[in-house]
């Protein structure tokens, strides 16, 4: 396990490109590192403060969220391309942007912009209130509104819902999920939990039937990623306790596959997963890389 200092307090989840380079947003800008932690470049915007982590498009463009619901686009060599709001009204994003499978759209929670120039599309046939856009590991586009997960498709001009899955959440939580995703075999996962309620992951099928659910050892925990084997990587930590840990939880298995406690604990801003490695950013200024030999 290795760690490197960051120029400022990190914000949310790091991103990784195809070459293994790591991108971390902080309160003052965006930093690029090699897979071994060497700095590549530093971007500082003329205005706007990062409030969410970055994502990397196939062409190398990096997108991350600014306060007020803006998306900042950065070139592969660290230059500003554009900065536009993801919907007409201001909002405060709490998760990183997402890119559509075809690379045409950038989603920021329930906002969406054109990836090329940041212009707003006219998606009039999709639910907008409390709806979050995301892309499943199956390469399809989804949105979650309340406890309903829907697949949708775009013809380039408008978009429509093609199928939805709703489950009887009363046995789980009355509050909407904190995170959601779809695996390659189209199993839906939903993360529930708060400071008052235990963190749990529910796995459901496209018909809304519950396949399994597991409780996470520490509360609250946030989902970093779910891999093709339906293993969820979650992290928990806060600045008050000074303790931070990450877990690997598999669908249908009650106990963690592994748990790792950090030497420098604190608030978990986010993380990212690639085969054989888990990256985690901690607010106190550390970026951890956890390899297969560690758990």
N, C-alpha and C positions, 0 to 999 in steps of 0.2 A: 504494500500500500504506500502510495506517495502523496504528498500534498505540496501546493505552491501558494504563496500569498497573492491576494488580489488587490488592484489599485484602490478599490472602494468597496462598500458593503454590497454583496451580491444580491441580485433580485431573481427569485424563482429558479426555473429549470435551465441547466446548460443544454447546448445542442452539439451534435457531432456530425461532421460531413463524411463523405465516402472515403476520404483519405485518412480519417481518424483525427482531424483537427477538432479542437474543442472551443466553443464560443460561449462566453459567460457575460450576461448583462449585469450592470451594477447601477448605482444611483447616479453615476456621472457619465456612463457610456457603455461601450461594448469592447471586450477583449477577445483576441484570438490566440490560442495556444496550440502547439503541436501535441501529439498523443503522449509525449514524454514530459510535457509541462513547459516547454520553451516558448516565450512570447513571439508572436508573428506580427501583429499590428494592434493598434489601439484606435478606436473611433469615439469621438466626443461630439455629440450633436450641437448645433447652434442653439436649439431650444428643446424643451421637453425632457421629462425624467422617466426613465424606464420603470415600468410597473409589472412587467412580465418577462419571462425568459425568451430566447430566440428560437427560430427554426431555420433550417437550411434547405433551399430548393435544389433540385438536381443540377441547375446551372450555376450553383454556388452562391446565389443571392441569399442574404440573411434578412429575416424579418423579425421584429420584436415589438412589443406593445409599449406605448407611452401613455401617460396620464391623460384622461379625457376621452379615451377610446381611440387614440391615434395608432396607426401602424407605421413604423419606421423601416424603410427598405435600405439595406446597405450592400454595396458591391462586394465581390469576393476579395478585393484588395483593400477594403476598409473605407470606401467613399459613400457619402449619402446619395441615394438615387431619388427618393421621394418620401414624403411624410404626409399621410392623409388620414382622416377620421373614418372608422369602419362602418359607421351609420350616421344618420343625420343629427341625432341628439348625442350629447356627451354621456359617457359612462366610464366606470373604473374597472378595467379588466383585471381578473385575478388568476388567469391562466395564460400560457403562451399561445401565439397564433397557431393555426393549422393550415396546411396547404392541400388543395384538392388533388386527387390522383392525376389529373391531366395538367396540373400546374397552373391553371388559369385563374384560380381564386385563392385568396387568403382569407381565412375565417378567424375572427377574434370574438370568441363567445357568440353572441347573437348578432354580430356584425359581419359583413362580407365586403371585400373590395377586389378590384381587378389587380392581379399580381404584377402586371406590366406597368401600370401607371397610377394605381390607387383609386380609380374612379368607382362609383357605386353602381351595382347592377339593380335591376327592377325585378326582384323575386317576390311577386305579389301573391303567389299561391301557397306559400309556406307559412306555418305558424311562426310568429315572431316573438310573442310575449314569453319570456323566461325560456326561450329555446336556445340551446347551445349547438353549434355546428362541430362535427368531428369526422374523421376519416377512419374507417375500420381497417384492421390488418388484412381484410379480404379485398381491399382496394375500392370499396364503395363508400359513398358519402351518406352520413347519417346526421340526425339532429335529435336532441333529447329535450322534451318539454314536459316538466313535471316528472312523472314516473313512466312516461311513454317514450320509447325509442323508435324512430322512424327512419327508413331509408328513403332518400330522395334523389332525383336525377334532374339535370339541367340540359336544355337544348341550346344553350348559349345565350338565349334571350330571357327566358323565364325558367321556373323550376316547379316540380310537383312531387308530392309524396307517393311512393309506389307500394309500400307496405309498412305496417306498424306492429309493435309488440308492447302490450300493456299487461302488467302483472298485478296480483293482489298484494300490494305493498303494506296493507294494514298490519300484517304480522311482522313487518320489518321496521319501517320508520315512516312517520307522517311527513317528515321533511324530505325535500327532493335530494337525490344523490349528490355527493360531492365530486364524483368522477364517474366516467362511463367509457366503454370501448367495446369493440367487436373483434373477435379472434378470426383467424383465417378460415376456420370451419363454421363461422357465423354464430358462435356462442357469444351472447351479450354478457358483459360483466358490469356491475353497478357497485360503487363504493359509497357506503352510508356511514355516518358518524359525526360526532361533534364533541365539544368539551364535556357535555353532560351525558352523552350516549356512547356506548361501545362502538368501535369501528368494526364494520363487517363488510365482506364482499359477497354479493349474490351473483350467481351464474344462472342465466335464464336462456331459453331457446327463443326462436323467432315467433313462436306462438304464445310467449309469455309464461311458459311453465318454468318453475324453479327447478334447476338441476342439482344445485348444492349451494351451501353458503358456509363461510368460515369466519371466525372472530380473530382479529389481529391482537397480539399480546399487549401492545401499548396503545393508549388512546390520548389525543386523537392521532391518527396516522394518515399519511397521504400516499396515493398510488404514484409510483414513478413510471412503471411500465408493466405490461403483461406480455410474456413471450409466446411463441408458437406452441409450447407445451402446456399452456394455461397456468404458468407459474407467475404469480403477481409479486412484484418487488415494491415494498412499501417502506417508508421511513417515518420516524417519529422523533420529535425533539422540541424543546423550548428553551429560551434563554434563562428563565427563572431557575429551572432545575439543573441546568448545565449538563444535562444528559441527552445523548442522541444515539439512536440505533436504527438499523435497517433489518428487514426481514424478507425471506422468500417464502411465499405461501402458495400452495398448489390447490386447485379445485378438488374438493372431496377429502382433503387431508387436514385434520384439525390442528396439528402441531406444525410450527415452522420447519421448513427444510433446513434453514440455517438462520442464525441471528448474529449480527456484528455490532458491538458497541464501539463508539468512537472515543479516541483519546481526548480530542478537543471537542467537547459536546456543545450543544447550542441549538438554535432554531434552524430547522431544515428548510432551505429555500426551494430545493427541487433537485432533480437528477435526470439522468439519461442512461439507457442501456444499449449496448452493442454486444454481439456474441463474445462471451468470455470476460466482459468488463462492465462494471456499474460505476457511473460518475455521480457524486453527490456534492452539492454546494451548501455550505453552512454560513449563516448570516455573519458570524464572527470573523469571516474572512478566509475560510479554507475551502479548497476544492479537493475532494478525495477521489482516488481511482482505486476500485476494489476489483481484484482479479480472481480467477477461478480457484487459485490456491489458498485464498484467504478464508472462505467460509469453512 
